[in-house]
Amino acid sequence: MRKYALEKTQILVEELMTPLFCSRHHIESYNSFILNDIPSIISANKTVYSDIDQSFYLTYKSIRITKPSLEEDMNSRVIFPNECRIRDLTYSANLYADIEYIKDKIQVTKNNVFLGKIPVMLKSILCHLSEENKSFHKINIGNESYKLPLTKSHAEKDKIKYKSKECPNDYGGYFIINGVERVVLIQEQLSKNRIIVEHDKQYGRIVSVTSSTLARKSKTGIYLNKKSVLTLKNNIFTTDVPLIIVLKAFGMTTDKMIVEFIGYEQSIIDMLEISIEECCKEEIFTQTQALNYLNKSLKLIYDDSLQKIDKVQRTRKLLNDVILPNIPNEGANQFRKALILCFMTRFLLLDDKVDDIDFVGNKRFEMSGQLLSLLFEDTFIRFNTDLKKSIDKVLSRIRSDNFDALSYLNLQVNLITNSFNRAISTGNWSLKRFRMDKKGVSQVLSRLSYTSAIGMMTRIQAQFEKTRKISGPRSLHTSSFGVICPNDTPEGESCGLVKNLSLLAYITTGNKKNLNNDLTLEIKDEEKDLSEEIILKMNVKHYSICNANDIHSGYSVFLNGSFLGVAFHFERFINELRNLRNKNILSPDTSISKSDSRKIINISTDSGRLCRPLLILKDNKTKLTFKDVEQVKNRYKSVEDLFKEGKIEYIDVNESNDSLISFFDPYKFTDLCERKSDENIMGVQYTHMEVSDYTMLGYIASLIPFPNHNQSPRNTYQCAMSKQAMGILHSFYRERYDNVLNILTYAQKPIVSSRTKQFMPSGTNAMVAVMSYSGYDIEDALILNRASLDRGFAIGEIYKSYKQEIKEYIDGTKQKLVFKKFPGEKIVDGDYFINLSTNDPNKLTGERYKGLDHAVLDSLIITTSDVPIVKARIRQIRVPELGDKFSSRHGQKGVVGLIVEEINLPFNEKGIKPDIIMNPHGYPSRMTVGKILELIYGKIGALEGKEMDATIFSCDIENFGVEKLKDVQIDHSKNLDFDEVVNQYRETFNALTKHGFSYSGKECFYSGITGEIMEGYVFFGPIYYQRLKHMVADKMHARAKGPRALLTRQPTEGRSKQGGLRLGEMERDCLVGYGVSHIILERLLTSSDGYEVNFCSKCCLIITKEKCCGSPISCIVPYAFKLLLFELLAMNIVPKIYLKKL
C-alpha cells in the first residue's frame, strides 16, 4: 500500500516541480518586473516639465519591449543566448516608448522612441526560449472571441532547442552580460510594513515598523526612554519626540481617547500616566500645538514646494509622508496611522516578549525582479532629471525656433543600458535614493557541474556580516522546515548564512499578467488590491467606525501591515477566507494567520514570502484522490486545477503555525481509508499532509541515497562535494567557450538513486571492496585498479578556453591570424595555438600552451563583439593518477594512494576484481550507514537489472508505528504499517541469498598475489563514486629557478607565474624552534633575494664606494630590507646600521 501511494504522489511531486522548478521564482519575479513594475514606475514619473518654459512638457504615453535582436548591416534579426555567450554580447531587449511633447508651441507625438536596453533573463517572458511563448488560434463563440493555445509536440520543442544550441535541462533564470552568465541571488531581509518587537542594546525593548513604498522608505520606532516616557524615533526628527504629542498631531487630541485605544490594563495605564504628564508639562493640548512643537524637532528639508506653505501645514505634510508611509493618507486627521501607533504601543507595554527575528515568517526574500525594479526606478528618475536639466539649459538661452527635445532624450539612452549592465556584471547595487549599498548581489553562474548551477539558482544570501560570531542567524530554525534545505549550506564563515530552497518551496511574486509575443504595456496607475474589497464585505467592521471597545473585544484584521478593521467571529472569518482562497477568488498564495496573544489576524499577499504546497485534509482524509493524480498524469487535469478544486493549497510559514501538518501517511488517502490510521485511533485531527517526505530537502541533498542513515555533517559535506564532481554539465558543452569545463567521459546513472531526477550524471558505478590492502589506504586514501583505468574508469576531459582581440594600431596596421596549429592537432609546451602578427615583426602577440602534458587544439573560431576576437579551446585527457580526489555520495572524500596492476588485486569466487579498495576504518567514526545500505542495494540492483530506491524515509522501520505500539492496544496493531516495512527489509536481503550471495553483502576473497583464500569476509559491491575537480596535474608545482618580482627581487608568487613556494612566518618560527639557523639563512636570503650593499663605518648609512666619509663595509642583506631603508629615507627617517666583526 505504501509503495503504491508513493508512486502516485511521485507523479504529483514531478508535476509540482515542473516546469522550471529551480528557477521558477526568479523567472516569475522578472516577469512581474516587466509586466507590473516598469509600467508603474513610468506612470509615476511619466511627465517632465520645464522650470523655464511653463508651457513645455514631455509625457510617456505607452511603452513597448521587444524580444532580443541584433542589428547588423542595417538589418535586425533574432539572436539566441548561445550566440551571446560565444560573441561576448549582452542578451538584452529594447525598450521603446510613445512620447508626446511640445515643439515650437505645437503638440507633437513620436512613436517607438528608443529609451535603452534591458537585460533579458533566460526562459523569461521576453526570452526566445520561453515555454510561455505559445501560438494561438482564434475561435468565436457567440459575440465573444477566445484565444486557444496551440500546443507543440516534444519533437518541435527539441528541434528549437537543438537549433539554438541550448540544453533541454537548462532551466534559465540567469542573465548573459558581455558573454558571461550571471545570476542574481535571493536576498534575505526582515519583512517590511510589519510590527516587530525586538531588543536593542541602546533602547532596550523597541517596537518598530520598517515602511516601504514606491515613493518612500522609512523606519518608525517606539521605546521607553530613561524617564519611562513613551518616545517615537524617526529619521525625520533631529531628536526623538514624545509619542503622545505625535498622536495628538495625528488627531487623537484627548488623553482619554489615547488611553482607550491603547488599552485598559492597569500596567498599561500606569506607563501611559507618566507619558501624559510629560505632555502636559509641555502644555500640548490641541493638534495645532502638537504640530508647532514637532516643527521645532524637524530636520531641514530643502523642497521648494514645502517652502510655499506655513509651518503647521508643512509639519502635517511631512508627518503624513514620512511616518508610516505604507498607510494611505486621509487628510488632516490621520486616524488610521494613529491606530497603528496605538497597536505598536500596546504590543510594547502588554508583555515582556520580543519577536524572533530569525523566524522565517518575519523574513522576506528579495529576488531579481524586486532588485531590478529598484534599480530601474532610480535610473529612470535620474534619466528624467538629466533630461530636464538639459532642456532647461537650452531654454534658458536665446533659443532658436527649431528646438527639439527628442534630440536631447536620445543623448540619455545609454544611462538605462549602462546602469543595468554595470549592476548585474559587478553585483553592486548602490542606490543613494533608497540608501542601498549591497555588494555581491549577483555572481557568475557556476558551471563546475550541473548540480552547482542548480544550487546557485536556489541559493539564499543573508545580508549579515560573515565575520560576526553570532549563532542566531546561522542556526537551523524550526520554522524553516519544508522551505529551506537543512543540509545544503557551506562550511566556514558562511555557514548558516548561505542557504538553499527546498524542492517544492515557492517564493511569492505578487500579481501575474498574461501577454502576447509582441509585448505592449499600457502606462497606468497602480491597480488596487482587490483583497481589501473582498475582506471588508465579510462582516469586518471598518476601522473608521470602530471604537475602543470594538478593537479590544474582537480580532484586528491587518492586510499587508495595514489595519482594515475588526472581525468579531474570527474563526468563521478565517474559514471563509480560506474557502475563498481555495475557490481561487483570492490569490492561491494568500496567507491567513492569527495571533491569539495579540488578538490580530494577518493577511498577506505581498511578494517575498516562502510557501510550500500541502495536501488538504478533512477528517484526516485527503480531498485528493488517486483518480485526480491519474488525470494529472494523463493531462486531463493540471496542477492548477487541483488548487482551484481546493485539494492542494500553498501554506506560508506564518500560516503553518496555525496548522497541524502530518508527515506522509498512505492511509490518509481517501482511496485507502478503509484501514484506519493511527491518528484516527488517537483522536488527532490534522489539517494538512506533506505531499512527500523527501521534499523537505533541497535538490542536491535529495540526491543523496539514504541520507537519514548518515551523520548530519556528512550530508552537508556531500552537498559541497556534489558541486565539485565532474560529469556532463550541459548537452551542448562542445558549443561553449567557458574558461574551464570539467567533463567526465563515461558518466553513468547510479544504480541506487532517490526519486529526485538526476538529469545529468556526475559519477561512475564502481565495484568497491571494503578491506585493508597494504599501507597506502590509510587516512581515507583509495587504491585503484589500473585495468579499470585502462578501460576508461573515471577518465575526464578538461576544456580550457582562451581569447585574444585582433587589434588595429595607430599606424593603420592590423593584426592577422596566422594558423600554425589547426583544430585536432596536438600541442606541447611552448606551442602557439593563437598567433596574431602584423607587417611589423616586432608586434607579435598570441597564446602559448604551458603544461607538462600535451593537449589537443579542440576548436578555433573568429567572431566579433565590439572588436574582432579569436577564441580557442584546448582539450586535455585526464586519467586518474596518484593524488587525484574522489568522493562517494556520503561526504567521504579521499585521494588516490596507490594504483595497482589488476593481476595483484584480490578477487572473489566469480573472479570479479574491485575497481576501488577502501579502508574499513572509514566507517565507524563517520557513521555513514547509508553507504553500507547503498552497497547492499546496489548489489541487488546489479543482479536483478533494476534501479533501487534510496529516497529518504523510503524504507525506515522507525518512521512507522514502532514507538506507537506502546500506546496502542494489541487489537489495533493490524492497522499499522509495521509488517509491510519488515517484509520489505526481508525481501531486500532475501534477494541476495536468492542469487547465491550472503545476506550481509560480504564475500569470500582470494589474494591476487598468492592465490590463497583470505582470512575473513570482504564487504563487496557497487557504490556510485564521484571524481572531483581537484587534480594533481592542476596543483603540482615545484621550482628550482625562475622569474623574480621587479620591486622586491624575490621569487614571484603563484603557480601560474612559476612562483616559489612561500616560507611564511609560522614556518620560520618552527625552524627557529629547531635551531636550524643555516636552513633559515638559505631559505630567506641565499635562495631568495640576497643583495650586496655597502655601509659606511663612520656615518653608518647605506652608501656607494665612491661617496663615503669613512671606510665602506660590504654586507649581504635581503633586497627587501634595502628597499625598506630607502623608503624610510624618503619619509625623513634616517636608519643607521652599526656593524661589528664577530
Summary of the structure (lengths in Angstrom):
residues: 1142
radius of gyration: 35.8
end to end distance: 92.5
largest distance: 114.3
contacts: 3555
relative contact order: 0.08
helix: 32%
strand: 26%
